[in-house]
């Protein structure tokens, strides 16, 4: 049974996502810092300019952040919020089309 989307329910889902996302952000910064530091050290040792190192490492950090950002979403899917769970439900239109194709 579907429940009404209220501000209270939306806030609970938002909070569950927000604090997990903040943890993912901290992890992303830490991992990106280590990878950027290693790449920067290696590239600096070879004599590559700081500007070039930034041009290479910044997109890597951005992509890493994007990849890690899916983790909080995955964590809250199927989570029990007491009076409701956040789940994915197959669209009934898709089920009807699938049944027609099988016939």
Secondary structure, DSSP 8 states (H G I E B T S, - for coil): ------HHHHHHHHHHHHHHHHHHHHHHHHHHHHHHHHHHHHHHHHT--HHHHHHHHHHHHHHHHHHHTHHHHHHHTT-B-SS-B------HHHHHHHHHHH-
